[in-house]
Amino acid sequence: MTIDKVTTVSEQVRGGASRCFLPSWLDAQPIWGMALQLYEVRSNRNWGIGDFCDLMTACDIAAEAGADFVGLNPLHALFMADPDRCSPFSPSSRRFLNPIYIAVDEVEGYVPSDAVSAKTRNLRETDIVDYREVAALKMAVLRRIWTDRAETQSPKSREAFRLYCEENGEPLRLHALFEALSMEMASRGFASGWLQWPQEYRHPETGAVDDYARDHADEIDFHCWLQWLCEEQLAQAAGIARRAGMRVGLYLDFAVGEAPDGSATWTDQNAYVIGKSVGAPPDWFSAYGQDWGLTPLSPHVLAETGCAAFAASIEASMRHAGAVRIDHAMALQRLFFIPEGRPPAEGEYVDFPFEQLMRTLANLSHERRTIVIGEDLGVVPPGFRDKMEEWNVLSYRIAYFEKKDRDFIRPKDYPPLSIACLSTHDLPPLRAWWRGDDIRLRQGIGAIDEQMAHDQARERAIERTAIMEALRDAGAASDDEIALFARSIENPEADLPLAFWAAMHRFLALTPSHLTAVRLADLTGEDRPTNVPGTVESYPNWRFKAPVPLEDLSRSDLFRTITEAVSQTRPRHA
């Protein structure tokens, strides 16, 4: 097991803090921010996908509107050799970043050309991200810059890159080696993931891998350089967010696991339970259960190594973040293991070293001054939320789900130690939810039958009326506005009045929740869901671009209406 660098991180976090970091001012000054999927950002300069330069611009726009953070999808490394494996929640490695987000036109040594400009213009004009074409173009231009670096790279940049490689050591080299091999294997007709490579390449410590590394040193250095570019540009975005006045800055997402055939599992095979997948047992939401296709860390190895692998990964996410959201936070206590090739019904829960993981998390959060949010949706073990509260981990509260019987709970009943939002990437944006588009979509792709769709549509009609009562009781809308909104209940397909968008987000802002997140999807009036769980081919998950480019965002009536409602309720303090 390769733990030289990781062990150092682990040693730093033994003992110490008993609760996660939380700024003292949050009790009296709740904040809000904008949540987005970086790839979905549309701009007049990007290359067909949102990038780190777009993130810098988004931070400026959000800060100007009064936001204290910008929330993002996981930025973990995926598979550059197979760009269509685009789910940010199925990473190759949580310790490294996705080079597809590099703003190539901001890289030292980039020289514009008519041919590249024509290609980027075409890629910008599509409504969905063409990951394969975007990756091919970016990699081609980045390789050209790398090849010419002797003439174009400044001594300062060369030294910064050298120091980055030195500081990140063997873990960086092994990830870069995996990336290089993955590209090589894909070019030979094999899969991008190591489980389907020839046997002699399925472990980093074989003669064949040693020979490849020796003969392709420059290619490995190239992939190290891509990681350095990611780190540099993400750090720059974090700095811009803080300088713009944001008190939290970037809020990054941390996936619950890693792909079974990616860099992390290849590099440190002893640290993972190879042959097991994680998911959820059958329940009311999914009659057959769920298999997320992710390989879990070994709870036994975590306990024996002081949670070394977890520490290295979460520290990487905290490095530039003022807040980190842990996807499926229940994994800190237990995970549902599914044997390879078997249905979820044959899985079982496996306990994890909760106290050690929480101590690691708490210490790193203080070291990095990072707020920790735990996504605690789905099947939550008894007492789990109480434990999270004891450790200062914010709960995740979705307004659509916060109900008592058929009534939406009022803002005053939300817990302070939480983040409140209308929806997430797995749920429909407000406009689609109101109209019931998500129900029709699930029926259209065969996820639910006609009777289920009918029942859910009837329930949604009840919810539309219930939300009006909640808005009235909370003081989020006036009686005159409620009367106006009632017309939308009678005709949900009609355009929603701007005052309704304001009232819904004011409702969130009125909660005592420390954080409130406003989705870019709602700020732009999007009606397509980001991701439809359980679909692969039947829906273009993780691909839709925002309908409004960054350059026009702050001039949009909808953007101004929502952000003014939230910022007036939650003003930013100096």
NUBATI-892480 format. One record per residue (C-alpha): x, y, z; residue in three letters. Coordinates in pm, whole numbers, plus 50000, padded with zeros to 5 digits. Layout:
REM residues N
- c1,c2,c3,resn
- X,Y,Z,ALA
...
***
This chain:
REM residues 574
- c1,c2,c3,resn
- 50000,50000,50000,MET
- 50130,50345,49909,THR
- 50083,50560,50219,ILE
- 50397,50770,50250,ASP
- 50232,51105,50183,LYS
- 49893,50995,50314,VAL
- 50035,50879,50646,THR
- 50174,51226,50702,THR
- 49825,51369,50664,VAL
- 49685,51107,50901,SER
- 49946,51182,51166,GLU
- 49845,51548,51159,GLN
- 49484,51471,51251,VAL
- 49511,51227,51541,ARG
- 49347,51365,51853,GLY
- 49256,51733,51857,GLY
- 48916,51878,51774,ALA
- 48599,51717,51905,SER
- 48369,51912,51670,ARG
- 48396,52032,51313,CYS
- 48485,52392,51239,PHE
- 48201,52643,51243,LEU
- 48251,53021,51234,PRO
- 48108,53182,51546,SER
- 47944,53461,51346,TRP
- 47710,53215,51169,LEU
- 47478,53200,51470,ASP
- 47383,53565,51427,ALA
- 47450,53604,51055,GLN
- 47302,53325,50840,PRO
- 47423,53339,50482,ILE
- 47321,53234,50133,TRP
- 47498,53127,49818,GLY
- 47456,53013,49460,MET
- 47480,52641,49376,ALA
- 47575,52526,49028,LEU
- 47716,52241,48823,GLN
- 48039,52377,48677,LEU
- 48003,52195,48346,TYR
- 47656,52351,48291,GLU
- 47786,52708,48292,VAL
- 47748,52875,47956,ARG
- 47968,53170,47858,SER
- 48084,53356,47549,ASN
- 48447,53247,47597,ARG
- 48450,52889,47724,ASN
- 48513,52582,47508,TRP
- 48171,52421,47530,GLY
- 48185,52341,47900,ILE
- 48202,52555,48213,GLY
- 48559,52591,48334,ASP
- 48764,52739,48616,PHE
- 48767,53082,48451,CYS
- 48387,53072,48435,ASP
- 48392,52983,48803,LEU
- 48591,53298,48874,MET
- 48331,53503,48687,THR
- 48045,53326,48865,ALA
- 48206,53410,49200,CYS
- 48218,53778,49109,ASP
- 47854,53775,48995,ILE
- 47733,53592,49305,ALA
- 47933,53814,49540,ALA
- 47794,54126,49374,GLU
- 47444,53990,49440,ALA
- 47526,53942,49809,GLY
- 47615,53572,49818,ALA
- 47873,53433,50060,ASP
- 47949,53112,49873,PHE
- 47932,52935,49538,VAL
- 47846,52565,49564,GLY
- 47974,52317,49306,LEU
- 47935,51959,49189,ASN
- 48227,51727,49274,PRO
- 48536,51836,49079,LEU
- 48708,51499,49126,HIS
- 48915,51339,48853,ALA
- 48707,51128,48615,LEU
- 48835,50936,48310,PHE
- 48998,51161,48050,MET
- 49042,50854,47825,ALA
- 48663,50808,47826,ASP
- 48505,51154,47867,PRO
- 48152,51020,47832,ASP
- 48190,50872,48181,ARG
- 48080,51214,48297,CYS
- 47899,51159,48628,SER
- 48085,51373,48883,PRO
- 47970,51130,49152,PHE
- 48154,50833,48995,SER
- 48513,50958,49014,PRO
- 48834,50784,48922,SER
- 48995,50955,49222,SER
- 48860,51192,49486,ARG
- 49211,51310,49561,ARG
- 49271,51476,49224,PHE
- 49085,51712,48992,LEU
- 48916,51688,48653,ASN
- 49133,51847,48379,PRO
- 48832,51902,48156,ILE
- 48763,52213,48368,TYR
- 49096,52376,48278,ILE
- 49047,52714,48109,ALA
- 49293,52645,47828,VAL
- 49288,53002,47699,ASP
- 49424,53114,48038,GLU
- 49719,52872,48035,VAL
- 50063,53025,47990,GLU
- 50184,52953,47637,GLY
- 49841,52931,47475,TYR
- 49834,53082,47126,VAL
- 49490,53139,46968,PRO
- 49423,53008,46619,SER
- 49134,53038,46373,ASP
- 49090,52660,46369,ALA
- 49059,52634,46747,VAL
- 48831,52939,46763,SER
- 48596,52781,46507,ALA
- 48580,52456,46704,LYS
- 48519,52627,47037,THR
- 48246,52840,46882,ARG
- 48067,52527,46757,ASN
- 48104,52356,47095,LEU
- 47962,52661,47273,ARG
- 47649,52661,47057,GLU
- 47529,52315,47160,THR
- 47259,52276,47425,ASP
- 47430,51979,47587,ILE
- 47796,51931,47670,VAL
- 47978,51720,47411,ASP
- 48230,51575,47655,TYR
- 48419,51371,47398,ARG
- 48476,51661,47157,GLU
- 48553,51909,47436,VAL
- 48809,51674,47591,ALA
- 48970,51595,47255,ALA
- 49014,51962,47171,LEU
- 49142,52061,47514,LYS
- 49388,51773,47531,MET
- 49522,51845,47182,ALA
- 49587,52211,47261,VAL
- 49728,52137,47608,LEU
- 49968,51881,47460,ARG
- 50087,52144,47214,ARG
- 50149,52390,47498,ILE
- 50331,52118,47695,TRP
- 50551,52032,47399,THR
- 50647,52398,47353,ASP
- 50694,52470,47724,ARG
- 51070,52523,47699,ALA
- 51004,52836,47490,GLU
- 50684,52957,47658,THR
- 50696,52867,48028,GLN
- 50842,53125,48265,SER
- 51103,53027,48526,PRO
- 50849,53114,48796,LYS
- 50596,52868,48652,SER
- 50857,52596,48611,ARG
- 50957,52632,48975,GLU
- 50594,52634,49093,ALA
- 50527,52313,48898,PHE
- 50841,52150,49037,ARG
- 50737,52235,49393,LEU
- 50385,52106,49332,TYR
- 50521,51771,49213,CYS
- 50759,51755,49507,GLU
- 50486,51831,49761,GLU
- 50240,51579,49616,ASN
- 50499,51309,49566,GLY
- 50421,50947,49489,GLU
- 50038,50975,49499,PRO
- 50052,51236,49221,LEU
- 50298,51030,49015,ARG
- 50081,50719,49045,LEU
- 49766,50907,48945,HIS
- 49947,51053,48644,ALA
- 50081,50708,48558,LEU
- 49727,50570,48569,PHE
- 49602,50850,48343,GLU
- 49880,50786,48092,ALA
- 49816,50411,48095,LEU
- 49442,50466,48066,SER
- 49498,50674,47751,MET
- 49733,50408,47616,GLU
- 49493,50123,47684,MET
- 49200,50309,47529,ALA
- 49410,50368,47216,SER
- 49470,49991,47197,ARG
- 49098,49916,47218,GLY
- 49078,49833,47588,PHE
- 48856,50006,47844,ALA
- 48967,50320,48024,SER
- 48944,50139,48359,GLY
- 49207,49897,48487,TRP
- 48977,49600,48556,LEU
- 48968,49526,48183,GLN
- 49334,49588,48106,TRP
- 49576,49304,48028,PRO
- 49669,49125,48350,GLN
- 50025,49262,48361,GLU
- 49894,49620,48390,TYR
- 49635,49565,48662,ARG
- 49868,49661,48945,HIS
- 50107,49958,48969,PRO
- 50397,49741,49088,GLU
- 50454,49505,48795,THR
- 50741,49481,48552,GLY
- 50518,49583,48261,ALA
- 50405,49898,48443,VAL
- 50764,49981,48540,ASP
- 50871,49946,48177,ASP
- 50586,50167,48060,TYR
- 50666,50434,48320,ALA
- 51033,50438,48220,ARG
- 50953,50468,47849,ASP
- 50678,50730,47892,HIS
- 50818,50963,48157,ALA
- 50723,51274,47958,ASP
- 50362,51158,47924,GLU
- 50342,51102,48299,ILE
- 50487,51448,48361,ASP
- 50223,51589,48125,PHE
- 49943,51447,48340,HIS
- 50113,51583,48655,CYS
- 50116,51922,48483,TRP
- 49743,51899,48410,LEU
- 49679,51847,48782,GLN
- 49899,52146,48863,TRP
- 49699,52362,48619,LEU
- 49376,52249,48786,CYS
- 49511,52334,49132,GLU
- 49639,52674,49019,GLU
- 49313,52777,48852,GLN
- 49092,52644,49133,LEU
- 49308,52827,49388,ALA
- 49271,53144,49183,GLN
- 48892,53105,49182,ALA
- 48892,53055,49560,ALA
- 49101,53369,49601,GLY
- 48869,53573,49380,ILE
- 48567,53457,49582,ALA
- 48725,53573,49908,ARG
- 48850,53902,49765,ARG
- 48501,53970,49630,ALA
- 48374,53964,49988,GLY
- 48246,53609,50026,MET
- 48297,53485,50379,ARG
- 48286,53116,50285,VAL
- 48391,53121,49920,GLY
- 48386,52788,49740,LEU
- 48160,52509,49865,TYR
- 48280,52180,49715,LEU
- 48111,51842,49695,ASP
- 48274,51517,49810,PHE
- 48147,51196,49644,ALA
- 48065,50892,49858,VAL
- 48306,50661,49678,GLY
- 48515,50591,49371,GLU
- 48474,50394,49050,ALA
- 48587,50030,49081,PRO
- 48826,50064,48787,ASP
- 48975,50408,48844,GLY
- 49298,50563,48960,SER
- 49227,50539,49334,ALA
- 49146,50167,49339,THR
- 49436,50083,49104,TRP
- 49687,50286,49303,THR
- 49600,50155,49650,ASP
- 49417,49825,49605,GLN
- 49460,49715,49967,ASN
- 49265,50018,50087,ALA
- 48945,49917,49903,TYR
- 48701,49628,49918,VAL
- 48747,49512,49560,ILE
- 48450,49306,49441,GLY
- 48194,49498,49646,LYS
- 47975,49788,49540,SER
- 47780,50033,49753,VAL
- 47418,50135,49725,GLY
- 47088,50115,49910,ALA
- 46852,49829,49999,PRO
- 46504,49797,49847,PRO
- 46262,50054,49990,ASP
- 45957,50263,49898,TRP
- 46168,50484,49670,PHE
- 46327,50195,49479,SER
- 46156,49858,49492,ALA
- 46470,49673,49377,TYR
- 46723,49877,49572,GLY
- 47009,50081,49427,GLN
- 47361,49992,49315,ASP
- 47573,50306,49277,TRP
- 47861,50130,49105,GLY
- 48120,50261,49352,LEU
- 48387,50063,49536,THR
- 48406,50132,49912,PRO
- 48711,50193,50123,LEU
- 48782,49904,50359,SER
- 48658,49988,50711,PRO
- 48925,49758,50857,HIS
- 49210,49928,50669,VAL
- 49070,50269,50764,LEU
- 49080,50170,51131,ALA
- 49432,50027,51102,GLU
- 49579,50328,50918,THR
- 49417,50611,51109,GLY
- 49173,50673,50822,CYS
- 49467,50760,50596,ALA
- 49297,50724,50257,ALA
- 48990,50916,50372,PHE
- 49206,51191,50523,ALA
- 49401,51239,50202,ALA
- 49087,51262,49989,SER
- 48884,51493,50212,ILE
- 49185,51718,50272,GLU
- 49221,51757,49896,ALA
- 48859,51874,49874,SER
- 48903,52114,50167,MET
- 49221,52269,50029,ARG
- 49042,52548,49842,HIS
- 48698,52525,50005,ALA
- 48527,52722,50277,GLY
- 48264,52448,50294,ALA
- 48251,52082,50190,VAL
- 47939,51872,50145,ARG
- 47982,51500,50209,ILE
- 47754,51303,49980,ASP
- 47560,51029,50162,HIS
- 47707,51127,50499,ALA
- 47563,50810,50654,MET
- 47867,50637,50500,ALA
- 48066,50775,50793,LEU
- 47874,50528,51011,GLN
- 47775,50247,50775,ARG
- 47752,50155,50406,LEU
- 47535,49908,50222,PHE
- 47770,49658,50052,PHE
- 47652,49464,49747,ILE
- 47849,49162,49619,PRO
- 47972,49200,49262,GLU
- 47715,49077,49010,GLY
- 47440,49035,49269,ARG
- 47119,49240,49314,PRO
- 47096,49498,49595,PRO
- 46849,49274,49779,ALA
- 47143,49045,49859,GLU
- 47351,49324,50012,GLY
- 47416,49406,50377,GLU
- 47512,49702,50593,TYR
- 47875,49719,50706,VAL
- 47985,49941,50995,ASP
- 48265,50197,50956,PHE
- 48499,50341,51225,PRO
- 48270,50636,51290,PHE
- 48460,50800,51577,GLU
- 48792,50785,51393,GLN
- 48642,50921,51073,LEU
- 48469,51204,51257,MET
- 48784,51296,51449,ARG
- 48975,51304,51121,THR
- 48706,51517,50962,LEU
- 48688,51756,51256,ALA
- 49063,51811,51276,ASN
- 49100,51872,50905,LEU
- 48803,52109,50906,SER
- 48974,52320,51174,HIS
- 49309,52304,50997,GLU
- 49148,52427,50673,ARG
- 48873,52635,50843,ARG
- 48613,52448,50639,THR
- 48244,52410,50726,ILE
- 48122,52050,50692,VAL
- 47779,51965,50550,ILE
- 47644,51611,50563,GLY
- 47397,51504,50295,GLU
- 47161,51305,50515,ASP
- 46878,51219,50276,LEU
- 46739,50871,50220,GLY
- 46762,50593,50478,VAL
- 46907,50757,50790,VAL
- 47008,50533,51084,PRO
- 46835,50611,51415,PRO
- 47022,50878,51608,GLY
- 47250,50964,51315,PHE
- 47137,51326,51284,ARG
- 47189,51375,51657,ASP
- 47547,51251,51618,LYS
- 47604,51488,51327,MET
- 47479,51777,51537,GLU
- 47718,51682,51817,GLU
- 48005,51702,51567,TRP
- 47890,52038,51422,ASN
- 47802,51887,51083,VAL
- 47524,52072,50903,LEU
- 47218,51873,50801,SER
- 47084,51895,50445,TYR
- 46724,52015,50428,ARG
- 46527,52007,50101,ILE
- 46208,52212,50111,ALA
- 46020,51963,49892,TYR
- 46081,51693,50157,PHE
- 46040,51898,50475,GLU
- 45681,51808,50551,LYS
- 45468,51695,50841,LYS
- 45188,51481,50709,ASP
- 45082,51681,50402,ARG
- 45188,52023,50529,ASP
- 45523,52184,50455,PHE
- 45696,52269,50780,ILE
- 45740,52639,50846,ARG
- 46078,52815,50830,PRO
- 46100,52853,51208,LYS
- 46104,52473,51243,ASP
- 46418,52419,51035,TYR
- 46723,52341,51251,PRO
- 46989,52616,51264,PRO
- 47267,52363,51203,LEU
- 47159,52298,50845,SER
- 47163,52416,50486,ILE
- 46821,52483,50333,ALA
- 46743,52465,49962,CYS
- 46451,52394,49732,LEU
- 46606,52100,49550,SER
- 46926,51925,49444,THR
- 47081,51795,49123,HIS
- 46868,51478,49158,ASP
- 46542,51673,49179,LEU
- 46354,51896,48933,PRO
- 46409,52272,48932,PRO
- 46122,52480,49071,LEU
- 45943,52542,48741,ARG
- 45948,52171,48651,ALA
- 45841,52067,49001,TRP
- 45546,52307,48995,TRP
- 45425,52180,48658,ARG
- 45488,51815,48741,GLY
- 45733,51772,48454,ASP
- 45936,51526,48660,ASP
- 45637,51295,48697,ILE
- 45570,51293,48323,ARG
- 45941,51239,48256,LEU
- 45961,50936,48486,ARG
- 45652,50790,48323,GLN
- 45794,50858,47976,GLY
- 46115,50667,48045,ILE
- 45933,50379,48211,GLY
- 46043,50447,48569,ALA
- 45679,50460,48686,ILE
- 45357,50329,48534,ASP
- 45043,50521,48442,GLU
- 44871,50461,48776,GLN
- 45176,50573,48974,MET
- 45203,50884,48757,ALA
- 44836,50961,48818,HIS
- 44877,50920,49195,ASP
- 45190,51137,49204,GLN
- 45025,51409,48994,ALA
- 44732,51417,49236,ARG
- 44975,51446,49529,GLU
- 45161,51728,49354,ARG
- 44836,51921,49317,ALA
- 44788,51893,49694,ILE
- 45146,52012,49745,GLU
- 45089,52320,49530,ARG
- 44807,52427,49759,THR
- 45004,52336,50071,ALA
- 45301,52548,49969,ILE
- 45071,52851,49936,MET
- 44962,52809,50296,GLU
- 45323,52776,50405,ALA
- 45424,53092,50218,LEU
- 45135,53285,50375,ARG
- 45201,53163,50730,ASP
- 45573,53237,50702,ALA
- 45519,53591,50578,GLY
- 45710,53507,50261,ALA
- 45427,53646,50047,ALA
- 45146,53898,50099,SER
- 44776,53814,50074,ASP
- 44759,53990,49738,ASP
- 45052,53783,49611,GLU
- 44895,53461,49738,ILE
- 44579,53551,49546,ALA
- 44792,53604,49236,LEU
- 44971,53273,49286,PHE
- 44639,53090,49318,ALA
- 44589,53134,48945,ARG
- 44900,52922,48892,SER
- 44743,52646,49099,ILE
- 44448,52641,48862,GLU
- 44679,52648,48559,ASN
- 45022,52509,48658,PRO
- 45140,52513,48295,GLU
- 45122,52894,48285,ALA
- 45434,53102,48351,ASP
- 45496,53157,48720,LEU
- 45490,53523,48826,PRO
- 45826,53665,48936,LEU
- 45680,53731,49281,ALA
- 45633,53356,49327,PHE
- 46002,53284,49259,TRP
- 46087,53555,49512,ALA
- 45846,53417,49773,ALA
- 45975,53061,49746,MET
- 46333,53170,49798,HIS
- 46237,53419,50068,ARG
- 46075,53124,50247,PHE
- 46415,52952,50254,LEU
- 46595,53267,50362,ALA
- 46356,53305,50657,LEU
- 46467,52973,50807,THR
- 46723,52979,51090,PRO
- 46942,52747,50878,SER
- 47300,52872,50880,HIS
- 47322,52836,50502,LEU
- 47071,52870,50220,THR
- 47154,52764,49863,ALA
- 46990,52897,49547,VAL
- 47033,52682,49236,ARG
- 47162,52832,48913,LEU
- 46892,52620,48750,ALA
- 46626,52829,48926,ASP
- 46808,53157,48872,LEU
- 46794,53089,48497,THR
- 46443,52940,48483,GLY
- 46569,52595,48381,GLU
- 46304,52325,48360,ASP
- 46521,52020,48281,ARG
- 46660,51809,48567,PRO
- 47036,51778,48595,THR
- 47023,51407,48672,ASN
- 46745,51149,48676,VAL
- 46855,50875,48920,PRO
- 46834,50524,48782,GLY
- 46875,50630,48418,THR
- 47176,50581,48192,VAL
- 47084,50581,47823,GLU
- 46727,50711,47855,SER
- 46824,51060,47977,TYR
- 47127,51286,47912,PRO
- 47239,51315,48274,ASN
- 47510,51568,48365,TRP
- 47502,51726,48018,ARG
- 47250,52010,47994,PHE
- 47389,52362,47976,LYS
- 47230,52658,48152,ALA
- 46985,52848,47928,PRO
- 47145,53185,48013,VAL
- 47514,53270,47960,PRO
- 47713,53420,48246,LEU
- 47745,53751,48066,GLU
- 47364,53797,48074,ASP
- 47293,53643,48414,LEU
- 47294,53951,48637,SER
- 47079,54142,48386,ARG
- 46805,53880,48401,SER
- 46482,53985,48575,ASP
- 46452,53639,48730,LEU
- 46807,53645,48867,PHE
- 46760,53992,49016,ARG
- 46420,53906,49162,THR
- 46542,53594,49342,ILE
- 46877,53728,49463,THR
- 46723,54052,49590,GLU
- 46461,53858,49786,ALA
- 46726,53639,49947,VAL
- 46988,53908,50008,SER
- 46733,54144,50164,GLN
- 46632,53869,50407,THR
- 46993,53756,50464,ARG
- 47208,54067,50414,PRO
- 47582,54015,50402,ARG
- 47767,54165,50698,HIS
- 48118,54303,50688,ALA
***
